[in-house]
Amino acid sequence: MTREAVIVDAVRTPVGRRGGQLRDWHPVDLLAHTLAHLVQRSGVDAERLDDVIVGCAIQRGEQSGNVARNALLGAGLPIGLPGTTLDRQCGSGQQAVHFAAQAIKSGEYDFAIGAGVESMSRVDLGPLFTPGAQQGEWYGERVLARFDGNLPAQGPSVELVAKKWGFTREQLDAFSLRSHRLAAAATDAGHFASALVPLDGTTKSGETVAMTRDEGIRPDVDPARVAALKPVFAADGVITAANASQVSDGAAALLVAERAAADAAGLRPRARIVSMAVAADDPVLQFTAVLPATQKALTQAGLTIGDIDLVEVNEAFAPVPLMWREELGYPEDQLNVNGGSIAIGHPLGSTGARLLTQLLNELERREARYGLLTICEGGGMANATIIERIV
């Protein structure tokens, strides 16, 4: 009998700016709050859960020590429930869902949570986010020797991508403005509201307020100010703070189940996971693996890109979705239709789970069938997921 992995429910916190309204939330507490809300909202019997798998990219300081296990205990979930934390860089939350689904398809699990968290306000970001950095502290001599000492950090890498595909500063800024415009419109229309975990944030003045929207979206962003920003990584470069994703805080979680087990438990699956892929490409360019990851996911699913109704390509930097769209020939009006990480923010470990949540909700809102998510990851990797809405 073929086992099928389905998404029963999916939630996320509003995304906060670094040093913003979520700054007082310990990452364990932020994830615990999210997990508790998912379990309560979905109606799953917590005793039936087999595992909690969590993506977190910067596992130091408050995010060390297996944030998954600590968070599920903080959520009041059963003491007998295990949890594990993984790092696949920006795709960590997506990979967590993949591992949950793979365990379900293999027959080891019936119910599992795939989630992600990142509190970039509360941990040392390290050389990854240092403008002008050429290599991180994580490279050893053997890796550097293989690439003649040329393994740039992500900023210089994305400048290489922009140059290779010939993207101008004007194109990148226009895409960034689009991200804010679409995210603001989606927020105002209530497209995100049903997935948001209710929580309180803290204003600059220290006031406690209900946080009901993503903090980084700028509905009235000024094109002239965007155009006036100086490049961050090279004096003659095209990447600025405006056409890169925001450094942020947030968490997201999805309940994944075996379809027959969900049906027997009286839970209504919302989408099935059709295919999952991971790929790697040139670590100097770093961001191009979204292309082979997409092709692998399509091949596994027996689909073509023309079959996909909606696509989310993570907006780590504006050249990435632009490069993906150009190579795949995908319609602009079906890509990142509610904005992306440039506007909403990119809490690294949680973004994959957030984008799957967003993709699921938008498929339902449009009554569309297939959605694809792909995320570029540090070191030249990428994940891709195809889901199908269950009618």
C-alpha positions, 0 to 999 in steps of 0.5 A, spaced: 500 500 500 502 506 498 503 511 503 501 518 502 504 524 506 499 530 506 499 537 510 493 537 515 494 544 517 500 550 517 501 556 521 506 562 522 507 568 526 508 575 523 515 576 521 518 581 525 524 586 523 531 585 527 530 589 533 523 590 532 516 587 535 519 580 536 525 582 540 523 580 547 521 573 544 526 568 546 526 563 540 524 557 544 518 561 546 517 563 540 517 556 537 513 553 543 507 558 542 507 556 534 507 549 536 502 549 541 497 553 536 498 549 531 496 543 535 490 546 538 488 549 531 489 542 527 485 538 533 491 532 532 492 528 538 498 530 541 500 523 543 499 521 536 505 525 534 511 521 532 516 527 532 518 534 531 523 536 526 525 544 526 529 548 521 534 553 525 540 556 521 544 559 526 544 554 532 548 558 537 547 562 543 539 562 545 538 557 538 543 552 540 542 546 545 536 543 540 531 548 540 526 543 537 526 539 543 526 545 548 520 548 544 516 542 544 517 541 552 515 549 552 509 548 548 506 543 553 507 537 548 508 530 551 514 529 555 515 522 551 515 526 544 522 527 541 524 533 537 530 534 533 533 541 529 537 541 523 541 546 518 540 547 511 541 554 511 535 558 508 531 552 506 532 549 513 524 550 515 522 546 508 527 541 509 524 539 516 517 538 512 521 534 507 524 530 513 517 529 516 514 527 510 519 522 508 518 519 515 511 518 513 512 515 506 517 510 509 512 508 514 516 510 520 511 515 522 504 517 522 504 524 524 509 529 525 511 536 525 515 540 520 517 547 523 522 552 523 524 558 527 530 564 527 530 570 532 536 574 528 535 579 533 537 575 539 543 571 536 550 573 533 549 573 525 557 572 524 561 573 518 555 571 513 552 578 514 558 582 514 558 586 508 565 585 504 566 578 507 569 573 502 569 567 506 566 565 512 569 562 519 566 555 517 571 553 511 577 549 512 583 549 508 581 543 504 575 546 502 578 553 500 584 549 497 579 546 492 576 553 490 583 556 490 581 560 496 575 563 492 569 562 496 565 568 497 560 570 502 553 570 500 553 578 498 559 577 493 556 571 490 549 574 488 553 580 485 556 574 481 549 572 479 546 579 477 552 580 473 552 573 469 544 574 468 545 581 466 540 584 471 541 592 472 540 595 478 533 598 476 531 591 474 532 589 481 529 595 485 523 594 481 522 587 483 523 589 490 518 595 489 513 589 487 515 585 493 512 590 498 506 592 493 504 585 493 505 584 500 502 590 502 496 588 498 495 581 500 496 584 508 490 589 507 486 584 503 487 579 509 490 573 505 495 572 511 490 573 516 488 565 517 495 563 518 497 567 523 499 565 530 496 570 535 501 573 539 504 580 542 509 584 540 513 590 543 513 597 540 520 601 540 517 605 546 516 598 550 508 598 549 505 591 549 501 590 542 497 585 539 502 583 533 497 582 527 501 583 521 508 582 518 513 588 521 517 589 515 512 591 509 512 598 507 506 599 503 508 606 501 516 605 499 519 611 496 522 609 489 527 615 489 529 613 496 530 606 494 534 608 487 539 612 492 541 607 496 548 605 496 550 598 494 552 594 500 557 589 497 561 592 492 562 600 490 560 598 483 555 593 485 547 592 484 545 589 491 542 594 496 539 593 503 532 594 499 533 589 494 535 584 499 531 580 504 530 583 511 534 580 517 528 578 521 525 574 527 519 569 526 517 561 526 512 557 522 510 550 523 506 545 519 502 538 521 504 533 516 500 526 516 499 519 513 493 520 509 489 514 511 491 516 518 489 523 518 482 520 515 481 515 521 483 521 526 477 525 523 482 530 520 481 533 514 488 534 509 489 540 505 494 538 500 498 532 499 506 533 498 507 531 491 514 531 490 521 533 494 527 534 491 534 537 494 540 539 489 546 543 489 550 547 484 556 551 484 558 554 491 561 560 488 555 562 485 551 559 491 544 561 488 543 557 482 541 550 485 534 552 485 534 551 477 536 543 478 532 543 484 526 545 480 527 540 475 528 534 479 521 536 483 518 536 476 521 530 474 519 526 480 512 529 480 511 527 472 509 534 471 512 540 467 513 547 469 506 549 465 502 544 470 504 549 476 499 554 478 503 558 483 510 558 485 514 561 490 522 562 489 525 565 496 527 572 495 533 572 498 536 577 493 532 580 487 536 576 482 534 569 485 527 569 483 529 573 476 534 568 474 529 563 476 523 566 472 528 567 466 531 560 465 524 557 466 520 562 462 514 562 468 509 567 468 510 573 472 503 574 475 504 567 478 510 568 481 511 570 488 504 573 488 503 576 495 510 578 495 516 575 498 522 575 503 524 582 501 518 585 503 516 580 509 522 578 511 527 572 512 528 569 519 532 564 516 530 557 519 523 559 518 522 561 511 521 555 508 515 553 513 512 560 512 513 560 504 509 553 504 504 555 509 503 561 504 503 557 498 498 552 501 493 558 503 494 561 496 492 555 492 486 554 496 484 562 495 485 561 488 482 554 488 488 552 484 491 545 483 499 545 484 504 549 487 511 549 487 516 552 492 524 553 491 529 556 496 536 557 495 541 555 500 548 557 503 554 553 500 550 552 493 544 548 495 536 548 494 530 545 496 524 544 492 517 542 494 511 541 489 504 540 493 497 539 490 491 542 493 486 537 496 479 538 494 
